[in-house]
């Protein structure tokens, strides 16, 4: 599968349960969908736009090589405990759809979680389909704001965020109102205590 620079479609490997090794370096496949629960141990990919990987228990991070994540916009990573999902998320700054199940991250700031919050759901008629789904455990070692915790809990009910209570920044709602007779609300924002 190497050096197929003319291909533009996705490489569907959902029926390739026994695939152990994939070398698609130099090839321009737009996306990869691997067999759920497959035996994949090593993969070399070029510049995917989508990655769908579920229950790939034999794939270790040091054997998963992607040349460039700059085009990656769709990431589904479930049950792949040895693949560094945080490294992928940090490298893929153009993500539009994310489903990460079973994460176990330690973060120094809340920047990554806040970036995941900006991935908005798409409207499918009556329902908004969330395009940012996270579940698992995250520990934040640095500052975290109480409103961030509320937003994370609302967005990802299956994500447990823990932190040092000494690093929790309390926030207070500030409301700006007009001086008219109805005190019309102009603007509301949360401000860090002491700010």
N, C-alpha and C positions, 0 to 999 in steps of 0.2 A: 504494500500500500504506500510505499515511499515515492516521493517526488511526483505526485499526481497534481500538478499545479493547475490543471484545467478543470478540475471538478469543482462544482459549486454547491451541491446538495449536502444533505446530512448523511452520515454513515450510521445506519441502523444495525446494531449488533444484538438486538433483543433475543434472537434465536441462537446466539452463539454462546451457550452456557459454558462450554468447555474451552473457550478461548483463553489462553494463558498469556500470550504476548502479542502486542499490537505496536507496530512501528509505522506511524503515518507522518513521520517527519518529512518536510518538504511538500506535503500535500495540502490542498486548500479546502478540505471539507468544512462546511459551515458549522456543523454540530455533530455530536456523538451521543448516541443512546446505547448504553451498555446493558447486557442481559442482567436482570435482577437476580441477585444471588449467584452470579457467575464466578468462575474460577480465576479471573484475570489477576495476574501478578505484576505485569510490567506494561507500561504504555508510554509511547512517545507521540505527542500531538503538536501541531504547529500553532495555529491562531484561531481557536474555536470561538464561535458566537454563542453556542449553547453546549452545556454538559449535563447529561442526565445519568446519575450513578446511584444505584440502590443496592445495598447489602453486598458490597464487594469487600468481603472480609479478608481476602488474601492480598489485596492491593495495598502496599506500604508506601508511605510518602516518598521515600528515597527512590522508589521505582516508578513514580508517576511524574513524567516530565512534560511540561507544557512550555513551548518556546516563548509565547507571548499571550498574556491575558487581556490586552488592551481592547479587544473587540468583544470580549465575553459579556453578554447581556442577560443570559438565562442560566441559572445554576440550580440544579437539584442534587443534593448530596444527603443521602439517608443511609444509615447503617454502614458507613465506611470509616470505621474508627481510626484507622491508621493514616488517613489522608488529612492533611492540615487545612481544614476549611477556613481558618482565620487567615492563613497566608494567601489563599486564593481570593478571599473577599478583599483583603488589603491590596492585592495586585490588580483586581478587576474593578476599576473605578466607574465603569459605565453600566453597572448592573441595573436591569429593569424588572427582573423577576427572580426571586430567591426563595428556595425551600431548603432549609438546613435542619435536619432532625438528628438529635443526639449530640449536639455540640458540647464541648467542655473547654471554655475559653477563660483565660486570665487576661484582663485588660488593665492598662494603667490609666486610661481615660474612657469617657463614654462616647468618643467620636465615632467609632465604628457602629455602635448601636444607634446613634442618632442619624448616621448616614442610612442605615437600614430602614429607619422610620420614614425617610423621605421617599422611599420606593412606594408609590401610591398604588392602590388597587385600581383595576379597570372595571368600568361599568358594563355589565352584561344584562341590560334590561332592568329587571327588578332588583337584582343582587349586585353588590360590588364584590368582585373576586379579589381577595387579597393577593398581592404579588410579593409580599415579604412575610415569610413564615419561618419563625425560629423556634426551636424547642431544645431543651437541654439545660445546661448550667453555665452561668457566666459569673465570674468574680471580678469586681472592679476594685482595684487597689487604691485608686486616686479619688478625687472629689466626685461626688454624685449628688444631684439635686432631687428633692422629693418629688417635683413635678415630672422629672425624667422617669422615676420609678413608676409613677402612675401611668404615664404614656406607654412604657414597656409592658406593664401588666395588661393594659387595655388592648395593645396590639398583638401580644404574644402570650396568651394565658398559660401555655405549656413551657414557658421559659422561666427558670428560677434565677433571679439576679441577687447575689449576695455582695456585701461590702462591709468595710469597717465603719461602725456607727460614728466614730469620731470624724469621718470624712463626709458625713451627710450634711448637705447645705440646705437649711430650711428656706423656703421661699414663701412670699406673701403676695396675694393678689392686690394689685393697684388698679383702681378704676378712675379714669378721667371722665368728668361729666361737664356738660355745657352749663353755663350760668343762667340758662333759661328757667322758666317756671316749672318745667317738667324734669329738670336735671337729666336731660337726655345723655345717655352713655355714649361717649365718643370713642373710647379706646380702653382695653383692658390688657394687662400684662403681669407676669409674675416676676418679682424682683427678689434677688438674694437678700437674706437677712443681713442688715448692716450696710447694704449698698445705698 
